[in-house]
Amino acid sequence: MALRRHATYFPENASLMIKHIADQDICPLHAHDFYEMVCVSSGSGMHVIDGISWPISCGSVFIIAPNEEHYFEKVEKLSLLNILIHPDFLTDTLLMLLANFVPNKQFMATHQTIVHSAFYTNLLNEELNKELAWRSVMLETLFTQLVVFLQRGHVSQTTNDCAKEDSIIYLLNYLHHNYANDQLSIDYLAQKFNIQKRMLERKVQSITALTPNDYITHVRLCHAMNLLVTSEQSITDIAYLCGFNDSNYFSHRFKLFFGMPPRTVRKYGLFPLINHRTALQS
């Protein structure tokens, strides 16, 4: 596994680095000696960090700490804003704020929040590209404003008063937290979020690059992978806990998605999957 060092990625004397990545590909397992904050601007995928899989889509915001091993998998037109952060840059206040973006909180921001965050990243880039007085103070101020702005745009698990353009983001957030509901369907979601079925299908596919049914399955399989790796529950129980009514169908979809059956992951953990990916990339 590669350890990516800040000296390779940061310009001399820089404490931040901002990158926009369009159509992120799968990437090899790696870690780095700096922090990385990621905002997903479009598409979907699976982010695996320290062996735990998390579904991500437009609106997802998460932080990766130094030495945490991670990679992206099952990406579909995934576009990201990456902010690389030198550990020395972070004050106690910023560390406290960034704790809200740890992956297990599955933080999601509204569509408008992600769009308008460009205001702060553009100012940060301008400051990074100039050697002006009080540069370090301005960078800390702007980055703090960005983090607070993202947190104020947090998507809750309720749908009350959500803006029309954010209804699909609320829907995706709902799926991330309610994947075990075996009644999830396009009809169910259209009624719950008061969206016409055709509009729902078109919007979900536009944002995630997956159909609603495929995205539901994507989320369920991510969580099933976690239970296979971290629990001793039977494969049948895991299938039901993740919203599948038929364990044989679950095993079939799992193998199609990951390239190996659940029993292989249960026996060997994530290593076969990582080795399989490495072989495909070589």
N, C-alpha and C positions, 0 to 999 in steps of 0.2 A: 504494500500500500504506500502511495506517495504522500509525503508531507510537504505541503506547499508553504513556502516561507515568505514572509512579508517583504524581504529584500528583493525578491523576484518580481513582485506585483506592484509595489509602491514606488513612485518616483522619489528621488532623494529628498529627505526631510518632510515627506508627505505623511499625513496621519489618516487620510481618507482617500479612497479611490472609488469612482462611480462608473459602472458599466451598464449599458443597455444591451441585452442579449435577445435577438429575434430568433425564433425557432430553435430553442435550446434542444440539443440532441441528448441522448443518454450519455452519461459521463462515468468514468471509472471511479471506483471506491477511492476516496482520498480524505485527507484532513489538512488543516492549515494552522499556523501559529498566530492567526489573527481572527477577529470576529467577522462574520458576514451576515448582513441583513438582506433578505430577499423579499421583493414585492412582485407578485404575479400579475402581469397586465393583461394577459390573454392565454387561452389554451388550458390544458390540464395535464396532469401527470401524477407520478407517485414519487415522493421524496422519502428515502430511507436514511435514517440517522441513528447511529449506534444500534443497528439491527431492528429498529422499529419503523414500520411503513406508515406514511401519512398521505391521504389523498390531497392534492392541491389543485386549485383552479383560480380563475380570475378573481382577485380580491384577497387571496391568501397572502399573509405577511408572517415571516418567521425569521428567527435569529439562529445562527449556528456559532457555537462557542469554539475557542481554540481547542484543537486535538479531538474534536468530535468527528467520527468517521461517517461519511455520508456520500450518497450519490442519487442521481435522478434515474427513474425507470418509467417505462410505459408512457412516454411523453407524446402529446398530441398538439402540435402547433403551439408549443409553450414559449411564451415571451416573458422575460424577467427584467426587473431592475435590480442590480446587485450593488450594494454598498459595502466595500471592504473597509474595515475599521481597525486601526492599530490599537492594541490593548491599552497603551499609554494615553490614548486620547480620551478614554471613557472615565468620567467622574463617577462618584458613588450615585449621584442622582440619575445619570444616564443609565448606569447599570440597573438601577431599580426600575426605570421606565422600560428598558429593553426586556426585562424579565417577563413582561406581558406578552412577548412574542415567542416564547419558547414553544417548540412544535406541538407539545401535547395539549396546548390550549386551543389549537386550531383557529387562531385569530383570523378573522376576515374583515376587510374594510369595504365600504360601499364603492360602487363604480365611480361615482363622482369624486370620492376621496382619492382613489388611485389616479384618476385623470389629473386632478388639481395638485397632487403632490409634486408634479413636474415643476411647479413654480419654485418650490424649495430646492429641488435637485439642480435646477438651472442656476439658481443663485449660488449654490455650493460649488458647482463646476466653475462658475465665473471667479469665485474666490480662490479656488484651487489653482487656477491658471494665472493668477496675478500675485505679485509679491508686494502686497500693500501693508500699511501699518496696522497693527492689531489683528493680523490675519488669524491667529489661533483663536482669539476671542470671538471673532465673527464666525469662524467655522463651528465652534462649539454652540454658539447661539442659534445658527441656522439649522444645525443638525438636531438640536433640542426641539426647535419649532417643528421640524419635519416629524419627529417621533410623536410629539404631542398631537399634531394634526392627524396623523394616522390613527392614533388611539381614540380621538374624538369621533372618528368616522367608523368606529367599530360596529359591526353588524350583530345585533342581539338575536336571540332565538325566538323573539316575537315578531310578528309582521305588522304590528300596529303603526300606522303613520309612516310606513316606509315609502320613499319616493317611487314613482312608477318605474323609472329606469333602473331602480335597485331591486325590484321584486325578484328577478332571477338570482341575484346574489344572495338574497335572503333565502330563496328556495335551495340553493346549493349549500348554504350554511345549515339549513334544516336537515338536508340529507346527510351531512357530515356527522350530525349528532343523533339522527334517528334512523340510521341504516338498518337497525334490527327489526323495524316495523315491516312485517311480511305483507302488509296491505299497500305498500308503496307502489304506485302506478301512475301513468300519465293522467288518468282520470282523477285519481285521488289528489295529485298535486295541483292540477288545474282548478279543482274545486277549492282546495285549501287556500291557494294564493290568488284566487279570483282572476285567472288568466285563461284565455281561450286556448284550447288544446294545440291548435296549429301554431299560434304565437309562442306557446311554451316550448314546443318542439324546435321551432326555428331559433328562438333566443338561446336555449341551452346549447344547441349545436354550434351557434355562432360564437358563444363564449368559451365553451370547453372543447370544441371540435369532436364531440361525441353526442350521440343521441341520448335523450333522457334515460332510457332503459339501460343503455351501455354505461352511462355514468353511474347510475345506481349500482350496477354490478361491479364497476371499478371500485367504488367506495367500499362495498361489502367485502370484496376480495382483499383489499388492503388490510382491513381489520381482521379478516380470517387469517391472513399471513401472520399478523402479530400474535394471535392466540395460538397458532400452531407452534410458534417459536418460544413463546413465554409462558404458556400454560400446559397443564397436563390433561386438559379436557379432551374427550374423544373427538374424532373428526366429525362424527354425526352430531354431537352436541354443538360443536363450533359452527357447523352449517346452519343449525337452527338459530343460534345466537346471533348470527350475521344476516338473518332474514331469508335464508333458503329453506323451503319446505321439503326439499328432497335432497338427501345427502349424495345420491348418485349424480344428480344434476349439478350439485355444488362441485363435486370432484371433477366432472367433465369441464365445467367452466373454469375452474382453477387451473387445470392442465392447459387449456387453450390460452389462458391469460399469461401464466408464468412459464409454460413449457415443461412442466413436470407435475406429477400428482401430489396431492397434499401429504400422502404418507412418506414421500421422499423428504419433504421439508421437515416433517415431524421427526424423522430419523436423523437427518444430517444438519438441520438448521438452514441458514441462508447460504452456506458455502457452495452447494451445488448451483444455486442460482447465480452467484457471483462468478463462479468458474464458467458457467454456461455463457454469461454475458461477455466474459473476457475472451472466450474462444470465438464468439461471433465477431468481436471487434478486431481480432488479430488477423 
